């Protein structure tokens, strides 16, 4: 039998740390088949992004529809959407194939709007498109605190601010909001993510690690949540699963290049290459 199928709509990372490479690594170790709709090609390494080529919106939409109408999907997630025109094309394609909203396919929106250094990556009209068009279709949105600031104007410095941000984001229409606490300076030893459905709040604490190698952490968590949703898990269980995957990913992060290394979901892969009885590749 084919495994569950998850579509990631996101940009590439030529350094392999974030974006589609991180999504596909995570989906694979979570036991699901990953499909892609590429929104942008970045020139990127461990130090930063030096170039972006945005894929034509009609090509992004065509990728989504091609996959959904043939292979079928059990969940989808978005990452870097590059601009207002791409967001509009993605939303229209999602509506045509039943992703998010009232459709049968759950949707995780990772609103990639800021770099890991807090620099904005999207213009204001694209942020408006997130709030107006994409969030109301989302099963769960997963912003970090820099993205919260750009989307809501709330600069979160403490737990009370995290709660305020969750309420503000939920008012934009998603069914669930996960406000990630990785950038919350007041938490010295723990990393608390906050899940909200408009009625209840659930704090998800985890250990905080002294490392700069956290590239792709948001992508990894959102992909793991999508993988769990594809397996039929309810949102709270799927988010708890994603929290575990990214926590272990940060624990096992590795250095790469001269800058920030990636979180690693490879902790979940058995070291079959050390098994001398493994089948020969014929090389």
Buried (B, 14 or more C-beta within 10 A) or exposed (E): EEBBBBBBBBBBBBBBBBBBBBBBBBBBBBEBBBBBBBBBBBBBBBEBBEEBEBBEBEEBBBBBBBBBEEEBBBBBBBBBBBBBBBBBBBBBBBBBBEBBBEBEBBBBBBBBBBEBEEEBBBEEEBBBBBBEBBBBBBBBBBBBBBBBBBBBEBEBEEBEBBBBBBBBBBEBBBBBBBBBBBBBEEBEEEBBBBBBBEEEBBEBBBEBBEBEBBBBBBBBBBBBBBBBBBBEBEBBBBBBBBBBBBBBBBBBBEEBEEBBBBBBBBEBEEEEEEEEEEEEEEE
